[in-house]
Structures are given as C-alpha cells and as structure tokens.
Amino acid sequence: MSLRVGLFDSGLGGLTVLRHVHRCHPHSPTLYLGDTARVPYGQRSADDIRRIAAEVVHWLRLQGIGVLVMACNTSNALAFDVAVAEAGVPVVGLIDSVAATLGTDRIGVLATPATAASGAYRRAIHACWPAAVVSEVGCPAFVPLIEAGDLNHPDLRAAAKDYLKPLLQSDVEAIVLGCTHYPLLTPLLQELLPDGVQLIDPALAAVARLGPLLANLGDLPEGERQHEQPPLPGSLRRICVTGCARSFARAATRWLGEEPQVEQVELSEQLDLTRQSACGF
C-alpha cells in the first residue's frame, strides 16, 4: 500500500494517536513504529532521545511515508528539530498543535520527567498565550504502570493523587495530557479532579492538522469519500516494533479494540536491543 501517515512512540502510548488518525482519516494508510526495545523514553537523557529520534525517523523515511506525526511527547519536546531535519516530509508535533488551541489562564501539564524538565509545553503555550500560568509535573511512575496493563492498580491511583496535588494547588482550569499513554487514565483522573477541570488530549489537535497535508499528497477529503466502501479494520495499517511483536500485539488489543498484526524490525545493526526484557509487557 502507498503509505501516507507515519507515527512513532517508544511503546504503546502512540496507539492513542493512531486511533484518532484511523477515526478521522480512515482511508489513509498508516505506519506505526513502537520502539519497544528502548521503552520508556521519558527517563532518558536529551542526547539519547535525540539520537534515537534521528534513527527512528530515518527508518520511517525509508519506508516512504508522506507525513510524520510525532506520537511521542518526549521526542517532540527534545528532538522536534531532529525529526524535521531527518524526515524529508511535513512533521506534525503534538505540543505546538495543542498549544495553539488552549485559551484558559491556568494550565497544568502532566508529562514524562524528560518532557516536563524540557519546559517545551511552557514555551509553546506562552508563545500562543503569553499571560497563561503553566504548571508542569513529571510523572515517572505512569508509563511503567500503564504498560503493565492494570489501570486499577492501587499504585497507579496513589501516583495520580501525588501528581495532581501541585496542579490542584495552582487552581488549574485545564490539564494537558502531555504523554500519549495518559489518555488511558482519563476515567481515573476525572474521578480525582473537581468538576470544571478539563482534560486535554493533544492528539486531537495534531490529527486535525492532517487534512490539508493529506490533500497535498493527493488524498480526497474524507467528506468526499462517504460513497466509498469503508476499509476493513487494519487493512490500511502497518504496525512495527523493535522489541517483541507477540507481546505488543497482545497488549495493543486493549488500545485498539482488536489484536493487530505486528512485525518486529531492526532499525540498524547497532540498535541496542534489550530483547531479554522486551517480551515482558
């Protein structure tokens, strides 16, 4: 198939973005790469993340994508310029996409430690809304607990309470879910938050930008394709991982509503695979 949209993340989280792409652009072929051999990105150094981003984006470019969506906030925060330089196609970021849509005065951000420490959300939001008060919180426990699969685990609830505390003390009006894993926590976070605090998924803003880019590639707008037979689930989708394909397929079922076909790939001969632990989702 002629690939259109490429996406990548360190693991399962980017599937929340892929799901939005499927819903809004069901006729556009997609390629998703989960770099599960090196998950999570959020506690790696900036230099490591930039090196990984260059390698991942180079591989995606070789597959012939037409537009790249950075379905990983950490890479977006620390290596957006690397992706733009390497991709050779338009690059859509989560952070700048959502920043332009915010209009509240007091904004909280839940993110990985690397994303929070980078200040990328604060800079992007202030570029659009200079008067906004932005509070960023790094959440190291979230990704490992989410990838473990038990969203009702007491440790996850306890971590959520701790991470929300400084945001509530700052009287935030909206909280940006600054990691693509975090939308799965929406029911838990809503339960812990007072009424009136809005949860914002940056993927929605990013996917909204795809329409004009896909049109430039020759795709008809989705509104003009209503007469076409809907594509079969998964028929226009390719999912690859750098770790264990079998474990990823099983884990991805909860995210996509069906067990996808997944293939394992190597990005380079020097890829520092940790296959012994990669199958332990």
Summary of the structure (lengths in Angstrom):
residues: 281
radius of gyration: 18.1
end to end distance: 30.1
largest distance: 51.4
contacts: 986
relative contact order: 0.18
helix: 47%
strand: 16%
